[in-house]
Amino acid sequence: MKLFTIGPVEMYPHTLKRGGEPIPYFRTQEFSDLMIETECLLKRFVGTKETSRTIFLTASGTAAMEAAVMNCIDKDEKVLVISGGSFGKRFDEICRTHALQYDAIELGFGESLTPERLDGYDAKGYSSLLVNLHETSTGQLYDAAMLSSFCKRNRMSFIVDAIGSFLCDPYHMDQFGIDVTIFSSQKGLCLPPGISMVVLNEKILQDKVAHIDPKSIYFNFKTYITDMKRGQTPFTPAVGILIQLHDMLLEIEKEGLENRIKHVRTLCEDFRERIRSLPVSIPEYKLSNAVTPVIFQRDIAMDIFQALKNEYGMVVNPTGGAWKDRILRIAHVGALTVEDNRLLAERLRKFV
Ligand SMILES: *Cc1c(COP(=O)(O)O)cnc(C)c1O
């Protein structure tokens, strides 16, 4: 079985090896040291200062999205959501569930998020922006610089779900003026699902997290921040995944952050080149390196998904919703090679 999916992704042998080892007890100095080193490396790779704090949640990405909303947005704030696909809709649902006052900028199919779409939302009293920088359901990568200047001129908190983008596209939390970054173990980090992280800068910690009191025990960031000072989490974490995370970060440090992202970019460019001669198309908006949405001319996407999986053991990402039979998404993250791309493109050629 080979995964061309974005979460879980095809894992690296060193991660699989770690996964086969016994799980140690974690209320120890050794585990605390591992966590402190992990946090330090993560903050470096996400491009933020030492003074930022990381929350390690044992949960999938959606929990981190919801927890960020609960801990970083005041009840009386006006929130703006970019809703360009199923993950944007999830932020919309979270805001609705938590009875926040919010508006969503909804993008149509194939529509890119342009400065014009933000026109009309300036000086309207919004104080937080929620966005999935790479809307993984469509492959669109939004312009971080454009959103950053929008947030700056409106003095808004810039809250970014970078789950589909971190370690796949260049990302610089502080340079982009991002206050909150959310990401998960099963995407760019190429680990099993189960751990999600929220990185908070000093400003959001002081302005929001310090005084907001979420009605939740498990999702109260304040206890995580206190415990993380000594390298611990308030509740039993997915210890095994945290060990695999530490191992992965050391690997990325050795290999170089730029090279890790370059590997994803190389695979993505190679694949897009290989399918140019096929009767398929890709969207016109800017795409993340992480995924290539392949649009077929007929309603054959789900048939191809089944055939690739059942005949060749190659698993690609189906697309939810109305475009289910027209679009498949191919991920370029994880232990994949140009040779894997060649085989996949060759097999796709037979079906289109
Ligand atoms: C994968 C992903 C999530 C997380 O989904 P879970 O299934 O809860 O892990 C959230 N946002 C984006 C942009 C994603 O790609």
The ligand as an SDF file (V2000), in Angstrom:
LIG
                    3D

 15 15  0  0  0  0  0  0  0  0999 V2000
   -6.2880   17.8250    7.9320 C   0  0  0  0  0  0  0  0  0  0  0  0
   -6.7340   19.1970    8.2180 C   0  0  0  0  0  0  0  0  0  0  0  0
   -7.3930   19.5040    9.4170 C   0  0  0  0  0  0  0  0  0  0  0  0
   -7.5870   18.5330   10.5210 C   0  0  0  0  0  0  0  0  0  0  0  0
   -8.5650   17.6120   10.4100 O   0  0  0  0  0  0  0  0  0  0  0  0
   -8.6580   16.4370   11.4960 P   0  0  0  0  0  0  0  0  0  0  0  0
   -9.3350   15.3600   10.7310 O   0  0  0  0  0  0  0  0  0  0  0  0
   -9.4350   16.9460   12.6230 O   0  0  0  0  0  0  0  0  0  0  0  0
   -7.2470   16.1030   11.8940 O   0  0  0  0  0  0  0  0  0  0  0  0
   -7.7500   20.8150    9.6420 C   0  0  0  0  0  0  0  0  0  0  0  0
   -7.4920   21.7790    8.7530 N   0  0  0  0  0  0  0  0  0  0  0  0
   -6.8550   21.5290    7.5990 C   0  0  0  0  0  0  0  0  0  0  0  0
   -6.5630   22.6540    6.6740 C   0  0  0  0  0  0  0  0  0  0  0  0
   -6.4500   20.2250    7.2950 C   0  0  0  0  0  0  0  0  0  0  0  0
   -5.7990   19.9860    6.1480 O   0  0  0  0  0  0  0  0  0  0  0  0
  1  2  1  0
  2  3  1  0
  2 14  2  0
  3  4  1  0
  3 10  2  0
  4  5  1  0
  5  6  1  0
  6  7  2  0
  6  8  1  0
  6  9  1  0
 10 11  1  0
 11 12  2  0
 12 13  1  0
 12 14  1  0
 14 15  1  0
M  END
$$$$
